[in-house]
Each structure stands twice: as structure tokens, then as C-alpha cells.
Amino acid sequence: MRSYPISDPNVSRIRRAVSDPYGLGIALLAGIATLALHWPAAVAAGALLAVVAVRVGSEFVVPRGSRLELADAVADRERQVRAALAEAEALVRDRAPAEVQSRVTSIKEVVLEIVARQATLEGASPQLFAVLRTATDYLPTALETYMKLPAGWATTRRQADGRTALEILTSQLDLLHDEMVDVADAVNRNDIDKLLTHERFLTQRFGRSPLELRDDQESGK
């Protein structure tokens, strides 16, 4: 099983701290101020570093909002999945039969559609777990195992169940694709449910039903 490590959250905190434009601005102003007062350059550099150190320390001392934590997790998962899918597609490009390449591309497209909207899924949901495992484990493992076989043997030698290695692989890829389509459908249903919930809120708020609104549209009001 290949490993696609998620970024260390502590590293993410340090990276965000040192790249924060407000913190960098304050550090720069502190350095300019010390120079304007004709203090030695070493003092100015020390003041600048002190401001940066305070900004970095605040990332670990001050509790961060849940939105920042979620953003870190979502970004890390997306990078992880995209890297794994890129490797899987590169593995079979120009080396595997066309039916394998097309299936890998289809799986990649569905998974990327889900990942682009992954906030719709709960952070530890079985569906999100299935997407991550498909991209980083199930798909790469199936492809790597197949690609180790001699091409002629994989497409002509039939196994005990009567299938060739190529037919076994395409069956696995079809299964993964169907599962990812089911997850994508679940994401869409979740968004539709949210849309309907908002509609009910608007109906209660303004006291008009969707049927009345549709009648108004049809009558040209």
C-alpha cells in the first residue's frame, strides 16, 4: 500500500504564521522604526524576529477557530488525493490497455468532483473514508499489482474462474467507479436536502409556498 502523508498540523501552523501578511507588516514596521531611531541593525533584526516569534507562538498558544482547522484538513486531503490520482494515471498511461486507462480516468474525474465538494461530507464519514482509500490505496494497489504482470500473460492467460488478469482488473475498476458514483450521488442528495431546508425556511419567513411563487411566475407577475 502506498503512503501519501498528510501535512503535519504543526508545520501548517508555522507556515501560516510566517506567511501572515499582517504579522509580516508589523514585523517590517518594527524593523523600520528601529532603523529610524538609529538603533544598530542587529537590534532592528532582533525586533523583527521577535515579532515573527510572537506570531508563531500565538498559533500554538491561542486556540484557533474550527474554520481554520477544517480548512487545513480539507486542503491536506485534497492534495493527498490529487497526488495519488496523478500517480495512478501516470502509471497506466501508454502502458496499460485502453479499457484500463479510460476506467482510471473516469474514476479520477468522479473522485475529483467529490473532493472539490468534500466539505459536504462529514469529516469522519464512511463515504469520505471510502473516497480517500479508493484514491490512495484501493486504486493504486489494483493497478500496481496488474502492471507487474507480463502484458501478454495478463491478457490471454485465464485463471481458475475463467477470467484473464485484465478482466479481473477491469471488474475491480468498475466496482470502484460505481462506488464513487454512489458517493457523488450522496453528496448531491445532501446538497438538495440543504436546498429544500432553505426553501422551507424562506416559506416560513415570508409566508408564501413554492406553489404560489410558481403561479406568480406563470401569470407573469
N, C-alpha and C positions, 0 to 999 in steps of 0.2 A: 504494500500500500504506500503510495507516495504521500509526502508530507508537505503541506502548504501552510506554514505557520502564520498565525495572526499576530499583528504587531503587539509588542509589549505595551500595555496601557501607560506605564511609567514613561516609556520613550515618547509616546504620543503627547503626554503632558509637557515634557520638556520641549518637544518640537513646537507645540502650540505656544508655550511661554516665550521662547526666544524669537518667534516669528510674529508675536502680537504687535501690531502697528502702534498701539497706544503705549505699550511698555517701551518699545524701541524709541518712540518720540520723546518720552520722559527721560530715558537714558541719554539721548542725544542732547536734550536741553540742559541736563545736568552737566554734561561734559563741556558744552559751550559756556555755561555760566562760570564754571571753574576756570576756564581759559580767560574769560572776560575779566575775572578778578585777578588775573596774572598769577594764578597758582601754578606750580610745576605741572608738566604734562603727566607725570606719574599720578598726581593727585586727581587730575581730570579723568584719567583712565580708570583709577580706582573708584571714583564716584559713578562712572558709567557702569562698571562691573557690579557695583553694589546695587544699583537699581535693577539690573538684569537678574541678580541673585535673589532679590526680594520678589521679583515677578515669578521666577521659577519656584521659589519656596511657597508662594501663595497657592500654586497649583496642587501642592501636596498637603498644605495646612488647612486651607479654606475649602469646605465641602463644595463640590461642583454641582451644577444643576443636572437633572436627569436628562435634559435635552442634549447636553454636550456628551454625556456618557453614551446615549443612544446613537448620536451621530458618529462617534468613534467606532462603535460596534458595527454599524451599518456600512461605513466606509471600509473597514477591515474585511468584512465578509465579502463585499463586492470585489475588492482587489484579489482576495483569495480565490473566488470563483472564476473571475476573468482569467487569472493566470493559469488555473488548471484547465479551463476550456481551450485556451490558446495552445497549450502544450498538447492536448488531446487532438486538436485539429491538425497541428503540425506533424504529429506522429503518423497520421494516416495519409497525409497529403502526398499524392503521386506514388504512394507505396501500397495502399490497400485498394481493393476493388471499388468501383464507383458506388455500388449499393451501400458500402460501409461509409464512404466519405459523405454521401448525401444524408445518411441517417445521423452521423455525428453532427453535421451542420444543422439539421433540424432540431436535435436535442439542444445544441448550443443556443439557437435562436429562442427556443421556449424558455430555457433557463435564464437567459439574459433578460427576457421580458419580465420574469418573476423577480429577479434580483433588482431590477430598476424600480420595482414597486414593493420591495420586501418589507417596508415599514407596515404594510397592510397585514402581514403575518405577525403573530406574537413571537417575541424573541426566542422562546424555547419550544415552539410548537413542533409537533411531529412533522408537519408539512415542510417547515423551513429546514428541519434536520434532514429530511429526505432530499431536498434540493442541494444542500451543502455536500452531503455524502455522494450524491449522484455525480456532481461535478468534480469532487476531489478524490473519490475512491472508486465507486462502482464503475463509472465510465472508463477512467484510466486503467483500472485493473483488467477489465474485459479486453480493451484494445491492446495493452501491452502483452497479455497472455497470447492473444491471437497473432500478434506481429512477430512473435518468437518462432512461429511455425514456418516451415518451408512453404512458399507460395503454392507450388503445385500440389503438395500433400494436403494443404488446408482446403483446397477447393475440389479435390477429387476423392480423397480417402474417406470412406463412410465409416462412422463409428457404430457401436452396438445398437443404437436406436435408429440407425439408418440415415442419420444426417451427417453432412460434412462439417468441418470446423467453421467454415464460412456461414453455413446455415445456422449453426448454434450461436455464433456471434450476432448475426442479424436478428435472431429471435430475442436475444438479450437486449439489443439496442431498441427494438420495437417495444419491449416491455418498459424500458427506461423512458422512452419517449411518451408512451401512453400515461405513465405515472406523472411525468412532468406536466402533461396537458391537463390532467386531473387537478394538479396543484394550481395551475394557471386559472382553471375554471373556478376553483375555490376562492382565489384572490378576487376574481371578477364578481363572484356572488357576494363576497364580503363588501366590496365597494358599492354594489347595487343595494345591499341592505342598508348601508350608511346613507345612500341617496334617498331611499324610501323613508328612513327615520327622519331625515331632514325635511322631507316633504310633509310628514305628519306634524313636525314642529311648526312649519310655516302655516299649515292648515289651522292648527290650534291658535297660532299667534294672530293670524289675520282673519280667521273665521270664514274661510272660503275653501270649498272642496276642489280637488283636481277636476271633477266633472263640471263644476261651474266655470272654472277657468277655461276648460276646453270649449264649452258652449260659447263663452265670450269670444274666443279666438275664431270659431266657426262663423259667428254672427258679424265679425269684423269690428267688434267694439275695442 
